[in-house]
Amino acid sequence: MLRVFGGGLSANFWKLWISTAAANLADGITLIAIPLIALTLTRSPAEIAGVSVAAQIPMLFLGLIAGGLADRLDRRWTMFTVQLLRVAVIGALTVLAMSDALSMPIIYAAAFIIGAGEAFFDTNAQSILPAVVGKDRLVTANGRLFAAETVMNSFVGPPLGGLLIALSVPLALGAGAVGYALAAVGLLLIIGSFRAEREGPSRRLHVEIGEGIGYLLRHPLLLTLSSMVALGRLGYAGFVALLALYAVAPGPMGLSEPGYGLLLVTGGLGSLAGSFVTGRAVERLGRPGVLIAATIVFSATMLVPAVTAEPIIVGVAFFIGGMAIMSWNVTNVSLRQSILPSALMGRVHATHRFIANAAGLVGAVAAGLVGEAFGLPAVFAIGAGIVVLGVFGRFIVTEDRIRAAEATGQS
């Protein structure tokens, strides 16, 4: 039986929450520190963009393997190992920075390893939660975790990272390593075994990965949720990729770099608010209602920059959009966690993430082509149109189907 430690959530959950907060603080520091360090080594746009590419490639190509292993290994120990890997990588960068021995190949290698670790960590983190809190507390628990992630990754980590970089590159990197170490300690304190219950002997890894892919593709409810996510990533990835070009002077909004940062903060504030209101929204609208309402609201806010460049109006839209996308994410993740059997959770989560990441990659590339040909407002308008197509998922994602899937694992 879960021991309650405030808010109806277990003591193990709050240890996981502390670990999540520490890891995202470290993420916020390192994700701003590494690009800024790269800028001291090169001014080539292609080489700078290569840092992001190096971090994203393993998440796309190792994600399915991470899912297969998540259903074989103890998920807590996998997450712990990843945090130790992050400590080692950032610690090595710290030593190299102190020796003035950093280079772009080293930065690329570090970004690749960190991205690979993220592929394994995120899949296991989503898969472990039902065993930590129980399926009846998933919406509340996910809301608390997303809140910690938003605050640390958006509001605390980046400004702190920028300040520390201004003082000393090794100091910034060292702070990131300490954050990851604290996250590892939090995981170590969680009590229990979190290995998925399996039936029958293990098979070849590629066979088990295929089983997870097949389960999602044959499950109408899960496939619809993944399709809705893919549409969202397809439309939104281009929006994100080109937003700075639109917002920062000489772009139409004419913002300074600090002004652009403030614009992004409004979205983060909306996300934080959304993480706390989602539970009540689910009680009033139901899970399908929240998913559809959030889809409509978010797509509408994406249209705003297509029709006006007024910073205040766009900022308000970003706040509302942040609330909508957070409510969608919390509801979607909680729903998948409540439906999936533990033995398949890692592989199906990984398949879902693979679909989303692939759609986001296509969306970013397509947005660049559309922006060159038709301008940035066209990118925003088309992206909003793609996102809103997710409302058709309402025909499949019904409360009756959800309850049946939760009860039987089928839809």
C-alpha positions in Angstrom: 0.0 0.0 0.0 1.3 3.5 -0.9 2.3 5.6 2.1 0.7 9.0 1.7 2.9 12.1 2.1 0.7 15.1 1.5 -1.7 15.8 -1.4 -2.8 12.2 -1.5 0.5 11.3 -3.1 3.1 8.8 -1.8 6.4 9.5 -0.2 8.0 7.8 -3.2 6.3 10.3 -5.4 7.8 13.3 -3.6 11.2 11.7 -3.9 10.6 11.4 -7.6 9.3 15.0 -7.7 12.5 16.3 -6.0 14.6 14.3 -8.4 12.6 15.7 -11.4 13.0 19.3 -10.1 16.8 18.9 -9.6 17.2 17.3 -13.1 15.2 20.0 -14.8 17.1 22.7 -13.0 20.3 21.1 -14.3 18.7 20.9 -17.8 17.8 24.6 -17.7 21.3 25.5 -16.8 23.1 23.2 -19.3 20.7 23.8 -22.2 21.5 27.5 -22.2 25.2 27.0 -21.2 26.2 24.6 -23.9 25.0 26.7 -26.9 26.6 29.8 -25.3 29.8 27.9 -24.9 29.5 26.9 -28.6 29.2 30.6 -29.5 32.6 31.2 -28.0 34.1 28.5 -30.3 32.3 29.4 -33.6 29.9 31.9 -35.2 28.8 29.6 -38.0 25.0 29.2 -37.9 25.3 25.7 -39.4 27.8 24.6 -36.7 25.7 26.1 -33.9 22.6 24.4 -35.3 24.6 21.2 -35.3 24.5 21.2 -31.5 20.7 20.9 -31.5 20.8 18.2 -34.2 23.4 16.2 -32.3 21.1 16.2 -29.2 18.0 15.3 -31.2 19.3 12.4 -33.4 19.7 9.9 -30.6 16.2 10.7 -29.3 14.8 9.7 -32.6 16.9 6.7 -33.4 17.4 5.2 -29.9 13.9 5.9 -28.6 12.5 2.5 -29.6 15.5 0.6 -28.1 15.0 2.6 -24.9 11.4 1.5 -24.8 12.3 -2.1 -25.2 14.9 -2.0 -22.4 12.4 -0.1 -20.2 10.2 -3.2 -20.2 13.2 -5.5 -19.3 15.1 -3.5 -16.7 14.3 -1.8 -13.4 13.1 1.6 -14.5 14.3 3.4 -11.5 17.9 2.0 -11.9 17.9 2.9 -15.5 16.9 6.5 -14.7 19.6 6.5 -11.9 22.2 5.3 -14.4 21.3 8.0 -16.9 21.7 10.7 -14.2 25.2 9.4 -13.4 26.0 9.5 -17.1 24.9 13.1 -17.2 27.1 13.9 -14.2 30.1 12.3 -15.9 29.6 14.1 -19.2 29.0 17.5 -17.7 31.8 16.9 -15.2 34.2 16.1 -18.0 33.1 19.3 -19.9 33.8 21.2 -16.7 37.3 19.9 -16.4 37.9 20.6 -20.2 36.6 24.1 -19.7 39.0 24.7 -16.8 41.8 23.4 -19.1 40.7 25.6 -22.0 40.5 22.4 -24.1 36.9 22.6 -25.4 36.2 22.2 -29.1 33.1 21.9 -31.3 33.6 18.1 -31.8 33.7 17.7 -28.0 30.5 19.8 -27.7 28.8 17.7 -30.4 29.8 14.5 -28.6 28.5 15.8 -25.3 25.2 16.9 -26.8 24.8 13.4 -28.5 25.4 11.6 -25.2 23.1 13.8 -23.3 20.4 13.4 -26.0 20.9 9.6 -25.8 20.5 9.7 -22.1 17.3 11.7 -22.4 15.8 9.1 -24.8 16.2 6.5 -22.1 15.3 8.7 -19.1 12.1 10.1 -20.5 10.7 6.8 -21.6 11.4 5.2 -18.2 10.1 8.3 -16.3 6.7 8.1 -18.0 6.6 4.3 -17.5 7.5 4.3 -13.8 4.8 6.8 -12.5 1.8 4.4 -12.3 3.8 2.1 -10.1 4.8 5.1 -7.9 1.4 6.7 -7.3 -1.3 4.3 -8.6 -3.4 4.9 -11.6 -6.1 6.8 -9.7 -3.7 9.7 -8.9 -2.0 10.0 -12.4 -3.6 13.4 -13.4 -2.6 15.0 -10.1 0.9 13.5 -10.1 1.6 14.4 -13.7 0.4 17.9 -13.0 2.9 18.3 -10.1 5.7 16.8 -12.2 5.0 19.1 -15.2 4.8 22.1 -12.8 8.3 21.3 -11.4 9.6 20.8 -14.9 8.2 24.1 -16.1 9.4 26.2 -13.2 12.9 24.7 -13.2 13.4 24.4 -17.0 11.8 27.7 -17.9 12.1 30.2 -15.0 15.0 29.1 -12.8 17.5 27.2 -14.8 18.0 29.4 -17.9 18.5 32.7 -16.0 20.8 31.0 -13.5 22.7 29.4 -16.3 23.1 32.7 -18.0 24.3 34.4 -14.8 26.8 31.6 -14.1 28.2 31.6 -17.6 28.8 35.3 -17.2 30.8 34.6 -14.1 32.6 31.4 -15.2 32.0 28.6 -17.8 33.3 25.9 -15.4 31.0 27.3 -12.7 27.9 27.0 -14.9 28.8 23.4 -16.0 29.7 22.4 -12.5 26.3 23.6 -11.2 24.6 21.5 -13.9 26.6 18.4 -12.8 25.6 19.1 -9.1 21.9 19.3 -10.2 22.1 15.9 -12.0 23.9 14.4 -9.0 21.1 15.5 -6.7 18.5 14.1 -9.1 20.4 10.7 -8.9 20.3 10.8 -5.1 16.5 11.4 -5.2 16.0 8.4 -7.3 18.2 6.3 -5.1 16.0 7.1 -2.1 12.8 5.7 -3.8 11.9 2.4 -2.2 10.8 -0.6 -4.2 11.4 -2.5 -7.4 10.2 -1.0 -10.6 10.8 -3.8 -13.1 7.8 -4.5 -15.4 6.0 -7.7 -14.7 6.6 -10.0 -17.6 4.8 -13.2 -18.8 7.0 -15.9 -20.4 10.7 -15.8 -21.3 12.4 -12.9 -22.9 12.7 -12.8 -26.6 15.0 -10.9 -29.0 14.9 -7.2 -28.4 13.8 -6.3 -31.9 10.9 -8.8 -31.5 9.8 -7.2 -28.3 10.1 -3.7 -29.8 7.9 -4.8 -32.7 5.4 -6.1 -30.2 5.1 -2.6 -28.7 4.7 -1.0 -32.1 2.1 -3.5 -33.1 0.2 -3.0 -29.8 -0.1 0.7 -30.5 -1.0 0.3 -34.2 -3.8 -2.2 -33.3 -5.2 -0.1 -30.5 -7.6 2.4 -31.9 -7.6 4.6 -28.8 -3.8 4.8 -28.4 -3.3 5.2 -32.2 -5.7 8.1 -32.2 -3.9 9.8 -29.3 -0.6 9.3 -31.1 -2.1 10.7 -34.3 -3.3 13.8 -32.4 0.1 14.3 -30.9 1.7 13.9 -34.4 -0.6 16.5 -35.8 0.2 18.8 -33.0 4.0 18.4 -33.4 3.8 18.7 -37.2 2.0 22.0 -36.9 3.8 23.4 -33.8 7.4 22.5 -34.7 7.6 25.0 -37.5 6.0 27.6 -35.3 8.7 27.2 -32.7 11.5 26.9 -35.3 10.7 30.3 -36.9 9.2 32.2 -34.0 12.5 34.0 -33.1 12.8 35.2 -36.7 9.3 36.7 -36.5 9.6 38.1 -33.0 13.2 39.6 -32.7 14.1 42.8 -34.6 14.2 43.3 -37.5 11.3 40.8 -37.5 7.7 42.1 -37.5 7.3 42.2 -33.7 10.5 44.1 -33.3 11.5 42.7 -29.9 14.9 42.8 -28.3 16.5 39.6 -27.2 15.4 40.2 -23.6 12.0 41.0 -24.9 11.8 37.8 -26.7 12.8 35.9 -23.6 10.0 37.7 -21.7 7.6 36.6 -24.5 8.6 33.0 -23.9 8.2 33.4 -20.2 4.5 34.2 -20.7 4.0 30.8 -22.3 5.8 29.2 -19.4 3.6 31.0 -16.9 0.5 29.7 -18.8 2.0 26.2 -18.7 2.5 26.5 -15.0 -1.1 27.6 -14.5 -2.3 24.8 -16.7 -0.5 22.2 -14.7 -2.6 23.1 -11.6 -6.1 23.5 -13.3 -6.0 20.3 -15.4 -7.4 18.1 -12.7 -10.4 20.3 -12.1 -10.9 20.7 -15.9 -11.0 16.9 -16.3 -13.6 16.6 -13.5 -15.8 19.1 -15.3 -15.2 18.3 -19.0 -14.0 14.7 -18.9 -10.8 13.6 -20.5 -12.0 13.7 -24.1 -13.5 17.2 -23.5 -10.2 18.5 -22.1 -8.2 17.1 -25.1 -10.6 18.6 -27.7 -11.0 22.0 -25.9 -7.2 22.3 -25.5 -6.7 21.5 -29.2 -9.1 24.2 -30.3 -7.8 26.8 -27.9 -4.1 26.1 -28.7 -4.6 26.2 -32.5 -6.5 29.5 -32.1 -3.6 31.0 -30.2 -1.2 29.9 -32.9 -3.1 32.0 -35.4 -2.6 35.2 -33.4 0.9 36.0 -34.8 -0.4 35.4 -38.3 -2.8 38.4 -37.9 -1.0 40.7 -35.5 2.5 41.6 -34.4 1.4 43.5 -31.3 3.6 42.1 -28.5 1.0 42.4 -25.7 -1.7 40.6 -27.7 0.8 37.8 -28.8 2.0 37.5 -25.2 -1.6 37.0 -23.9 -2.1 34.4 -26.6 1.1 32.6 -25.5 -0.2 32.5 -21.9 -3.5 31.0 -23.0 -1.7 28.7 -25.4 0.6 27.5 -22.6 -2.3 26.6 -20.4 -3.9 24.7 -23.2 -0.9 22.7 -24.3 -0.1 21.8 -20.6 -3.6 20.6 -20.0 -3.4 18.6 -23.2 -0.1 17.0 -22.2 -1.1 16.2 -18.6 -4.3 14.6 -19.8 -2.8 12.7 -22.7 0.2 11.3 -20.7 -2.1 10.3 -17.8 -4.5 8.6 -20.1 -1.8 6.5 -21.8 -0.4 5.5 -18.4 -3.9 4.4 -17.2 -4.5 2.3 -20.3 -1.2 0.5 -20.8 -0.2 -2.7 -19.1 3.0 -2.4 -17.2 4.8 -5.0 -19.3 4.3 -3.0 -22.5 4.4 0.5 -21.1 8.0 1.3 -22.0 7.8 0.1 -25.6 4.5 1.7 -26.4 5.6 5.1 -24.8 8.7 4.9 -26.9 6.7 4.2 -30.1 4.5 7.2 -29.3 7.5 9.4 -28.8 9.1 8.2 -32.0 5.9 9.2 -34.0 5.9 12.6 -32.3 9.6 13.3 -32.8 9.4 12.2 -36.5 6.4 14.5 -37.1 8.2 17.4 -35.4 11.3 16.9 -37.6 9.1 16.9 -40.7 7.2 20.0 -39.5 10.4 22.0 -38.8 11.8 21.2 -42.3 8.5 21.9 -44.0 8.0 25.2 -42.2 11.4 26.4 -43.5 10.3 25.8 -47.1 6.9 27.3 -46.6 8.4 30.4 -44.8 10.8 30.9 -47.7 8.0 30.7 -50.3 5.0 32.3 -48.6 6.3 34.2 -45.5 6.1 33.5 -41.8 2.3 34.3 -41.3 1.6 31.5 -43.7 3.6 29.1 -41.5 1.7 30.1 -38.4 -1.7 29.8 -40.2 -1.0 26.5 -41.8 0.4 25.1 -38.5 -2.7 26.1 -36.7 -4.8 24.4 -39.3 -2.8 21.2 -39.0 -3.1 21.3 -35.2 -6.9 21.8 -35.1 -7.4 18.6 -37.3 -6.8 16.8 -34.0 -10.4 17.5 -33.0 -11.5 14.6 -35.3 -10.0 12.3 -32.7 -13.1 13.0 -30.7 -14.9 10.4 -32.7 -12.6 7.7 -31.3 -11.5 9.2 -27.9 -14.7 8.8 -25.9 -15.2 8.2 -22.2 -16.8 4.8 -22.8 -13.8 3.7 -24.9 -11.4 5.0 -22.2 -13.1 3.2 -19.4 -13.2 0.0 -21.4 -9.5 0.3 -22.3 -8.6 0.9 -18.6 -10.6 -2.1 -17.5 -9.5 -4.6 -20.1 -6.5 -3.2 -21.9 -8.5 -3.2 -25.2 -10.5 -0.6 -27.0 
